[in-house]
Amino acid sequence: MIDTWGFVSLPFNGIYPLNSNFALKDTQLIYGLRPVMEAIKAGRDFERLYIQKNIEGEGIRQLRQLLANYHIHYQFVPVEKLNRLTQGNHQGVVGILSYIAYSDIEQLLPGIFEKGEIPFLVIADRITDVRNFGAIARTAECAGVHAIVVPDQESAMINADALKTSAGALARIPVCRSSNLRVTALFLRESGVKIIAVSEKGNENYTQTDLTGPVALILGSEENGISPQLLKMADHICKIPLLGEIASLNVSVASGIVMYEVVRQRNNF
């Protein structure tokens, strides 16, 4: 149902229980200057926010200032893209609201230490496949990962497919956005977290890497792997041995193997 202010109306509180019977739609669209600005002021998280290229006006100027104040990323796109997203009067702006509330790793990490727990984090670098990301989140929640860190660009959209594939894990495990994963990795290292990259470029087997202390596992996309700048931030680069003819594993499978190696080492299995 679309209301008079341009919302595609869906019940939302940021959390969906594992056994929820609520039928999630693929997207939660919001369009028009006033609805988008009010959603920003209300603290809503956006998966994507699009502004029409070459559009001008006082309303757009105020919107861009608001986006800057709230540190919200947006993209300029042709009007045709906006028209494909909605037939409503979008006034040059369309947003897709997130199904989850994102967290801040710089606020989350101190709380993990304060509880006396050993931080266990996953950094998903440019993993854009929704189902792979959902599967990674499902395994991460089962393995006791404290949070998943993603870039605010080139990351899978957390939509109904992602939630379904995660079996509800994305409603339970914090997901933290980063405007610069290299800066985030530097913050983690300075906080005492060891950065472990999982890559075929590694020079040691993943079982030979010490994963018992605070760790953040970096996982890269199947197409591009881990970005070179982020790879340079790693304390260790480990690999999973491949004995067949195929050159790589599915990223969600690889993530599960290494995540449970962390579990094994920490519990002396």
N, C-alpha and C positions, 0 to 999 in steps of 0.2 A: 504494500500500500504506500502511495506517495502522498505526503501531506502538502499543505499549501505553501510551506517554506522550502520545498525542494529536497526533503529527506526521503530516502527509501526506508520506511519505518520497519525496524526490527528490534525485538527486545534485546537488551545488552547491558551487562554489568561487568564485562571484562573477564568473567569466569564462566566456563561451562563444565558441569560435572561430567565425570567419566561415563556415566550411564544416562546422560541426558537424552530425552526423546525429542528435543527441539530440532526441527528440520532446518539446518543452516543453509542459507542461500550462498551462491558463489561470491557475491560482493555486497558491500553496504555502501551504496553510492550516496553522495551528498553534493549538491551543486548550487550555484548562485553565491553571490558575494556575502550576503547576510548570514545564510546558514553556515557557510564555511567559517566565517569569522567568529560566529558564536560557538561553533564546535571547538575552535582553537582556544578561545577564552575559557571554555568549560574543561579544558585539559584532555580532550579526546586525542587518541593516537591515530595517525594516518598510515596506511600501507603505502599509498601513493597520493600525490597531490599534483594536479596538472593545471597550468595556466596557459591561456592562449598566447601564441607568439604575436608580438607587435601590437598588443592591446594596450591602450592607455586610458587614463581617467583617474579621478580622485579616489574612487573606490578601490581600484587595483593598487594604487600607490599605498593606501592605508593597509590593504591586505598584505602586501609585500613587507611593509614595516612590521606588521604583526608577526609574520612568519620569521622575520629576522630576530625579533624580540624573544620568540619562543624556540628559536633554533630548529625550525622545521624545514626539512629539505623539500624542494619542489622542482618540477621540470616544465620548461616551455615546450608546447606541442602545437601542431597545426590545429586549426579550428575543426577540421574534419575528424580528428581523433575524438574531440569532445562531443561532436555530434553523433559519433558512433556509440559513445558511452551512454548518452541520454538524449531524448528528444525534447526534454524540458528546456526552459529558459535559463541556461547555465551562466550567462553573463561573463563567459570567458574563464570560468573556473569550475573544476570538477575534482572531488576528492573521493578516495576509497578508504573508509574507516576500518581500523584494525579490529579483528575479533578478540585481541588480547591487549592488555596494558603492558607496555614495554617497561623494563627496569634500567637502572643506571649501575654499571659495574663498579664505578668508583664509590657508590654508596653501599652496594651490596657486599663487596669483598670484606670490609672491616667487620661487618656483622658475622660473617662466617668464622673469622679468626676469634672474635669475642665469644662465640659459642663453644670454642675449644675444638672446632672441627678442622680437618685438613682440606683446604680448598681443592676442588676438582671441577675444572672448567673445560668447556669445548668452544673453540673459535671456528666458526664455519665461514671460510673465505670464498666468496663468490659462488656459493652453492645455490643455484637458481631453480633447480628442479623441485617442485613443491612436494612431490611424494618422497623423494630422497630425503628432503629436509624433515618431513614428518616422521619418517622411519628413524632418522638419527635422533630426533627428539624423544621418540618412544624408548629407544635403547638407553639414551642418556638418563631418562627418568628412572628406568629400572636399575641402572648401574649406580645411582646415587650422585649423579652430576649436579652441582649446585646451580649452574647457569650456563646458557648458551649465548655466545657473543656473535653478532652478525654485523656486517657493514650496512649503512643506511642506503647504499646503492648496490646494485648487482647482488641482490639477495632474494631468496624465494619469498613470494607473497604468502603471508599466513592467512589462508582462506579456508573454506569448508573442506577442501581436499586435504590440506595440510593437517587440519585438526582431526579429520577422520583417519588419515594414515598414522597419525601419532597416537591413535586410540585414546585421545584426551590428554596426552602428556603435555601438550602445549598449553593446557589450562592449569597445569600444576608446576611446571618448571619455568623459572624466570628466563626471559629472553631479553638480552641487552643490546641495544643498537650502538654502533660506534661510527662517528664521522671519519675516523682514521684508525684502521686496525693496527697500524704500526705504532701509533702513539699509545693505543690501548695496551699493546704487548709490552711496550716500554714501562707503562704504569704497573703492569702485573709483575714484571721482572723486579722493579724497584720495591715492590711490596713483598718480595720473597717467593714469588710463584715461578716455577721452572717452566719454560716454554718448550714444548715438545712438538716438532713438526712430523707429521706422518706422510712420507713421500717415497716414491721409488728412487729418488736421488739420495736416499739415506745411506750412510756407511756402517750402520749397525742394525742388527736384528731388533725388533721391538721388544723381544723378551730379554734382551741384554741391557735395556735402558732402565735406569732406576726411576720408578714411577711411584715410590712410596710417599714422597713429600708432596707439598703443594704443587699441582701441575695444571697447565692449560694445554690441551691437545689442539693443534691446528690441523684442520682438514680442508683440502682444496677441492675445487670442482673437477669432475672427470675430464672436462674439455681442456682446462687451462692449468690445473694443479694449483699449488700455493703460489701466490704472487712473489716474485723475486725479492722485493723489499721486505716482505713479511718473513720470508724464509731466512733472511739474514738475521732476523731477530731471535731465531731459535737457539736454545742452549744445546739441543740435540736434534738431529734429523734421523728418524728411525724408519725402517722399511719392513714390510711384511713379505716374507719369501714367497715367490711364485714358482711353482714347479711345472706348470702346464705351458701351453703355447700362447694363451691369451695374455696380453701385456699388463693388464690392470684389473683390479677388483672394482665392483660397484662401491661408490663412496660410503653408502650406508652400511654395507657389509664390512668394509675396512674399518669404519668407525667402531662398529660393534666388537670386532676382534681386539682392537687396542683398548677400548674402554674396559673390557672385561679383563684385560691384562692388568690394568690399574687395580681392579677389584681383587684379582688373584694375588698380586704382590702385597697389597695392603692387608689382606686377610690370611696371608701365608698358606694359601691353598696348594 
